[in-house]
Amino acid sequence: MYRTTEIAKMVNVHPNTVRIYEEWGYISPVPRANNGYRVYSDLHLFQLQVARASFRCEIIQGRIRDKARSVVEASGKENFDQALERAQDYLAHLEREYLRALEAIALVEAWLEGKESLSGQTYTRKKAASILDLSPEVVRNWERNGLIAVSRLPNGYRFYTDKDLNKMKIIRALRAAHYSISAILRLMNTLGQSKELNVKKVLDSPAESDDIITVTDRLIFSLEEAIQSAQEVIRLIKQRISISRRNGQGDMRGAPAGRGIKG
């Protein structure tokens, strides 16, 4: 059994974070001893480990944070089969984002080398958004902010080309790397003007010294860390399920002990 300060130290968080996680349902309700002190068990330690590993990724784009939160919420409800299913979905999502970041680097490098591969195919907004796994509203918002300029057919309908899709793939990667719309707009306004583009001067966020390749490299590094964390979460949950089944029960909650701290 653990006191608040003890279990917080074990997962390297502030004691207040432990209490907040209980309030938000990220861990099971914590029983109290007769003296009113919180009493934590190995179940709570496991749930905190799942939460810490799930939230290790700082990337917030691409529904990453929502998917991580869904894993933690299922764990907090002690629905570990569902938590495992969601963790596996989360890992698959991270792996897709990882491939997209690699693609963005390849697209920029191809553009800089004048080797961009284009076809004559055109797409509706709905189709373009579907290909990029974006909502049509996100694409519409990028248009409103001037990130992409879309051509129109004689009948007034918009159409998107492979070049437009390539731009949007780069925009998607930069947004995932926390670049602002204004910073990306500076880059998009400069694309096509010169093959000697000084991206370092175009992009000034998150750091003036960053160029587009460096940014996507950092995104890839962050995604690699997130993938490792998701794999850790899956391992933790599988261990929990295995132990529970060996003991013929769905919950490994420890019996309360009479020590803890008020809070």
N, C-alpha and C positions, 0 to 999 in steps of 0.2 A: 504494500500500500504506500501511497506517496502523498506528501503535502504539496500545496500549490507551488511553492518555491522549488521544491525538489523536481517535480515533473516538468516545470518550465525550464529549469536548467538542463534537464536531460534532452530536451528538443531545441534548446538554444532560442527561447523566446522569453519575452517579459511575462511575469505572472498575470498581468492584466490581459495579455493576449489569450491566455488559457481561459480566463473567465469570459472573455468576449466570444471565443470559439464555442463555449457552452451555450451562451446566450443565442448565438446564431444557429445552433443545432449542428455544428461541425463535430462535436463529440456528444456522447450520450449524457443524459442528466447525471449530475454528480451527487451521490448520496452524502448526507451529513451525519457526523457522529452525534452523540447525545449532547456534546458541548457546542454543537452548531458548526463545527469546522468541516470544510470540504474534505472528502476522502476519495482519492483517485486510485484506480486499479490499472492492471496491465492492459485492459480494454481501452481505457482512456489514453494510455501511452501509445498504443497502436494507432488509435484514431488521430492523435496529434502528429504522429510520424507520417501518416498518410496526408494530412493537411499540409504539413511543412514541405513535403516532397512535391505535392501537387501545385502549390503556390510558388515554387522556386522560380518558375519561368516569369520573366518580367515583360514578355511580349503580350500585348493586350488585343492585337488585331486578330482577324480571322476566327472569331468566336473561341479563341484559345482559353481565355479566362473563364468564360461560361462553361466550357466543357470540363475544365479543372474543378470548378466549383460543384458541378453536378456529381463528380466522383466523391468529393468530400462530404456532400450532403447525404449521399447514399450510405457512406461509411458511418456518418453520425447517427443515422437511423438504424444502424446495425444490419442493414440489408447488404451483406457482403457479396452475394452473387450479383446483385445489380451493380454494386460498386466496381466489381471486376469487369463486367460487361462495358460499363461506361469508361473505365480506365483503358480498356483495349480500343474502344472507339476514339478516345482522346489521343492515344499513341498513333493510331492510323491517321488522325487529323494532323498531328505534328509532322508526321513523315510526308504527308502531301504538301504541307507548307514548306518543308525543307527542300523538296524537289522544285517547288515554285521559286524559291530563292536562288537555287542553282540556275534555273532557267533565266531568271532576270539578269544574272551576271553574264550568261552566254549571249543574251540579246544585246546587252550594252557593248560587249566586246565585239560582236558581229557588226553592230552599227558603226563603232569607231573604226573598224577595219574595212568598212564599205562592203561587207559580205552579208548584209541582211537578206534573208530569204523571204520573198513575197510571192503570193499568187494573185490572180485576178478575182478571187472569190470575195463576195460581199455578204454581210450579215445584218439582220435586224438587231435592234437594241436588245430585245429579249433573248435572241440567240447568242449575241456577243456576251451578255451577262451570264448566260448559262454555261458557256464555254469556260469562262473565267471563274465560275462558282461565286459570282457576285449577285446582288439583287439589282434589278433594273434601276431602282432608286439611287443606288450608289453610283452607277454609271451616269445617271441623269445629273447627280450632284457634281460629279467631276466635269461634266459639260458646262454646267452653270458657272463653275469656278474657273473655266477657261483652260483646264488641264488638257482637254482634247477638243479639237474642232472637227465636227462631224459633217460630212458632205450630204447633200440631198439629191434625190432623184427629181426628174422634171415634175412629178406629181406631188413633190414636197416631202415625201417620206425620207427619213434619215436612213443612211446605210453606213456600215462600218467595214473597213478593209483589214487585211492582215497587219498592215502598218499600225492601224488604230489599236488592234488587239495587242500587238507587241508593246506599244506605249502603255497600255493599261496594265499589262503584266509588270512592267517596270514600276509604274505608279503603285500598284498593289504591294510590291516588295518594299518600296520606300515608305509607304504608310505603315507597314508592319514593323519597319525599323524606326518608327516614331518621328519620321519627318513630317513637318507641317504641310498643309495645303499650299501655303505661300512659298515655302522653300522648293517644293516640287514644281510649282508654277514657274519659278525662275528657271528651273532646268528645262521644262517643256518648252518655254519660250525661246530657249537658246538652241534646242535640238534642231539640227538641219542647217544652222547658220554656218557651222564650220566643223570640219573633222578634227580640228585642233582644239576642240572645246576644253576649256580649263574648268572642269567640274568643281574643283576646289573653290573657285571664286563664285560659282553659281549657287552652290549649296552651302549655307552657313549654319545649319542646324542638323544634328546636335552639336557639331564642333566645326569650326572654320577649316580645320586641317583635313576633314574627311572628304573623300571623293566617293563617287557612286559605287565603285567596286569595293572600297573599304567598308562602306556602310552595309552592303549586302553580305560581305564576308563576316562582319560582326553579327548580322542577323543569322547567318548560317551557324556561327559559333553558339549563339544563344539558343537556336533550335536544337543543336546537338546536345546541349546541356539539358534542355527540356525533355528531349527524347530519353536521355539517360534517367532523368527523374521519373518519367512516366513508366519506364521499365522497372524502376525501383518500387513504385507504387503497386504495379502488377505483382511483383514478387512478394511484397508485404501482404497483399490481400490473399494471394494464393496460399501463403503460409498460414494465414489466419483461418481460412476455410478448411485447409487440411487438418490443422490442430483441432478445430471444432468438430469435424467429422470423426476424427479418431476418438474423441471423447464423447461422441454420441450426442452432441448438443450444438445449438446454433449460436451460442453466446459464451464467451470465455470470461465473463465479468467476474472479477475477484470479490471475495467477501469483504465488506467494509471493515476498516480498522479504525481505531479510536484516536487517530492523530491526524493533524492537518492544521490549516490556518484559517482564521475567519476571513471572509471576503465576500 
